[in-house]
Structures are given as C-alpha cells and as structure tokens.
Amino acid sequence: MDLTKVQMKISEQQRLQRINQLFDDLFLHTESTLLVGGGDEPLYIPATVANTPHQLVFRQNFISSALHEIAHWCIAGKQRRLQRDFGYWYQPDGRSIDQQAQFESVEIKPQALEWIFSNACGQKFTPSADNLNASDNSTADNTAFKQALVKQALEWCTTQSLPIRAQLFIDGLVKEFNTVDPYNLEYYQLSCLA
C-alpha cells in the first residue's frame, strides 16, 4: 500500500467525513454511539436520556483526534462506556516524569490501534506523548514509548486478536479507502514513527 497515493486522491476533510460516516454507519444503531467533530477537547459522553446516543467527541476536525478517540472507544469495555470519558485518569499537559510514565502506559494500546486505523485509511500516524509543556527535559525522550507502540502494533498485526469493534472498523476503513493489508508488518517499525 502506498499511503502517499491514497492521501493524494482525497482531501483531509473528505477523508474525515468518510471516517465519520463509516463510524456512524457501523456503530450508531448497534452501539448507540455517534462520532462528533468540532470539540475543543476530546471527550466521551455517555447518554443519560433513553433513546439518545452516546457521543464520542474528537478535537476540532482533526483526523488523528477522531482515530485516537475511536481507538479508546474500541478498547473500552461495556462498563467503561457508561462513564464520562470512560472513567479514565487524565493529567493535563505538564506532567511530572512519574505522571508521564503512567500516561504513556495507558496510551500504548490506543495509539497502536490508532496507528493501524491510520494505515487502513491512508492517514499518516504520529505518536503523541502529549506532554509539550513538561518542565523536565528528560520527559522529551519518548523512545521507549515508541518501542512499546511498535511492539503492540506488531502483536496485533501478527495475531489479529483485536477488539471486535476495532476489527469491524478496520475492515470498514479498508473497504472505504480501498487500502491493501493494513496489517503488513513493514508499516510498524520504529523507523516509521516521526
């Protein structure tokens, strides 16, 4: 799969619209969940009123934010999907070394899944340590985090034992964007990460 050719065929906004529509087609009726763009911050909002969908909000209109939030949603279990923002701990940008280590440990699976989603729709993936304002420069070296992402992505691609919603979404992305084999192990090497 040549991601460059896929990316050149459609604009980023067209790709985002197709991703949004695909998610809603797959999961609005089966999981009562709607993907919503334009948020100031990403957020999962469980429905509190009967017959209204849960909302998976992604930041502004960024494809990477949409794919990342979908990855979290695909991994979250049924009980987590009943809690605001899945009940996850979050410490804002500017985390200490220990807080950053905790953040990265819970971000490995969602970001590895986001990477597979990105390859399935022809989107460039860039890992995010999400700690730009850290006061300690030692948190800037995220090589171990990237290595963990590679390991997790390779494991999922080799075994294809992904969460069921993730598998459905990947299959839908491959069909929607006419991509070839997002599980190709060559796509998941440390050298592929920015």
C-alpha positions in Angstrom: 0.0 0.0 0.0 1.4 3.4 -1.0 -0.1 5.7 1.6 1.1 8.8 -0.4 -1.2 7.8 -3.4 -4.1 7.2 -1.1 -3.6 10.6 0.6 -3.3 12.4 -2.7 -6.6 11.1 -4.0 -8.9 12.8 -1.5 -8.6 15.8 0.8 -8.2 15.5 4.5 -11.7 16.9 5.1 -13.2 14.4 2.6 -11.3 11.6 4.4 -12.6 12.8 7.8 -16.2 13.0 6.5 -15.9 9.4 5.2 -14.4 8.2 8.5 -17.2 9.9 10.5 -19.9 8.4 8.2 -18.3 5.0 8.4 -18.2 5.1 12.2 -21.9 6.2 12.4 -22.9 3.6 9.9 -21.2 0.8 11.8 -22.0 1.8 15.4 -24.9 4.3 15.7 -27.5 1.6 15.6 -25.5 -1.3 17.0 -23.8 0.5 19.9 -25.9 3.7 20.1 -22.8 5.8 19.6 -22.3 8.9 17.4 -18.9 10.3 16.4 -19.0 14.1 16.7 -16.3 16.5 15.5 -15.5 20.1 16.4 -14.8 19.7 20.1 -12.5 21.9 22.0 -11.1 18.8 23.7 -11.8 15.1 23.0 -14.4 13.6 25.3 -16.7 10.6 25.5 -20.2 11.5 26.8 -22.4 8.5 27.7 -26.1 9.0 27.1 -28.2 10.0 30.1 -31.5 10.0 28.4 -33.2 6.9 26.9 -33.1 6.6 23.1 -30.3 9.2 22.7 -26.8 8.1 21.5 -23.6 8.2 23.4 -21.3 10.9 21.9 -17.6 10.3 21.0 -16.3 13.8 20.6 -13.0 14.5 18.8 -10.9 17.6 18.8 -11.8 20.3 16.2 -11.8 18.5 12.9 -8.5 16.5 13.2 -8.4 13.0 11.7 -5.8 11.9 14.1 -8.1 13.0 17.0 -11.0 11.1 15.6 -9.0 8.0 15.0 -7.5 8.2 18.5 -10.8 8.6 20.2 -12.3 5.8 18.2 -9.3 3.6 19.4 -10.1 4.4 23.0 -13.8 3.6 22.4 -12.9 0.3 20.7 -10.8 -0.7 23.7 -13.2 0.4 26.4 -15.3 -2.3 27.9 -19.1 -2.1 28.4 -18.9 -0.6 31.9 -16.2 1.9 30.8 -18.6 3.1 28.0 -21.1 4.0 30.7 -18.7 6.5 32.3 -17.8 10.0 31.2 -14.5 9.9 29.3 -14.6 6.1 30.0 -13.7 6.9 33.7 -10.0 7.3 32.7 -7.5 9.2 34.7 -6.1 12.2 32.9 -3.5 14.7 34.0 -3.1 17.7 31.6 0.0 18.7 29.7 2.9 19.5 32.0 3.0 16.1 33.8 5.9 15.0 36.0 8.1 12.1 35.0 6.1 9.7 37.1 2.8 11.0 35.7 4.1 10.9 32.2 5.1 7.2 32.7 1.6 6.5 33.9 0.1 8.3 30.9 2.3 6.5 28.4 1.5 3.1 29.9 -2.2 3.6 29.3 -1.7 5.1 25.8 0.2 2.2 24.3 -2.8 0.2 23.2 -5.0 3.1 22.0 -2.1 4.7 20.0 -1.0 1.3 18.5 -4.6 0.8 17.4 -4.8 4.4 16.0 -1.7 3.5 14.0 -3.4 0.6 12.4 -6.5 2.7 11.8 -4.3 5.3 10.1 -2.7 2.8 7.8 -6.2 1.4 7.0 -7.4 4.9 5.7 -4.1 6.3 4.3 -3.5 8.7 7.1 0.0 9.5 8.5 0.3 8.4 12.1 2.4 10.4 14.6 2.6 9.2 18.1 1.8 11.6 20.9 3.4 11.8 24.3 1.0 14.7 24.9 3.3 16.5 27.3 4.7 19.5 25.4 4.9 21.8 28.5 6.9 19.4 30.7 9.4 21.3 32.8 11.8 18.4 32.9 13.6 17.8 29.6 14.0 14.1 30.4 10.4 13.5 29.6 11.0 14.6 26.0 12.8 11.3 25.1 9.9 9.0 24.2 11.9 6.3 22.5 10.7 3.7 25.0 7.1 4.8 24.4 7.6 4.4 20.6 9.2 1.0 21.0 6.2 -0.1 23.1 3.9 1.2 20.3 5.8 -0.8 17.7 5.6 -4.0 19.9 1.9 -3.6 20.5 1.1 -2.9 16.8 3.2 -5.8 15.7 1.5 -8.1 18.2 -2.0 -7.0 16.9 -1.0 -7.3 13.3 0.6 -10.8 13.8 -2.2 -12.3 15.9 -5.1 -10.1 14.6 -6.7 -10.6 18.0 -8.0 -7.1 18.1 -11.1 -5.9 20.0 -14.2 -6.8 17.9 -15.3 -3.2 17.3 -11.7 -2.3 16.2 -11.7 -5.2 13.7 -15.0 -4.1 12.3 -13.8 -0.5 11.9 -10.5 -1.6 10.3 -12.4 -3.8 7.8 -14.7 -0.8 7.1 -11.8 1.6 6.6 -10.0 -0.9 4.2 -13.2 -1.2 2.1 -14.0 2.6 2.2 -10.5 3.7 1.3 -9.5 0.7 -0.9 -6.3 0.2 1.1 -4.3 -3.0 1.0 -3.3 -5.0 4.1 -3.1 -2.6 7.0 -1.5 -5.5 8.9 1.7 -5.5 6.8 4.4 -5.7 9.4 6.7 -3.4 7.4 4.4 -0.5 8.3 5.1 -1.0 12.1 8.8 -0.3 12.6 10.4 2.3 14.8 11.8 4.0 11.6 8.1 4.6 10.5 7.5 6.9 13.5 8.2 10.6 13.4 
